[in-house]
Amino acid sequence: MDIRWRKSSFSEDSDGNCLELARCGGEVLLRESDEPLVIIKAAPQAVRALLLGARAGEFDRLDRSAG
């Protein structure tokens, strides 16, 4: 099975640490490029909701320290 992983054009981490997505059958696969053997399977609807929330800024505070 040939899985074609895609990453965002916004992924600029020089260490190669980015989130990658792929389509496999009726599921969407997610992995971090620095841990390629750990794969999460998700329904397309769940990933769509996540992406819509990210575009709307719902997760903007996650990348900031708690302090």
KAMODA-V11932 format. One line per field, one symbol per residue. ss: DSSP state (H for helix, E for strand, L for the rest). A space follows every 50 residues. Layout:
ss=???
This chain:
ss=LLLLLEELLLLLLLLLLLEEEEEELLEEEEEELLEEEEEEEEEHHHHHHH HHHHHLLLLHHHHLLLL
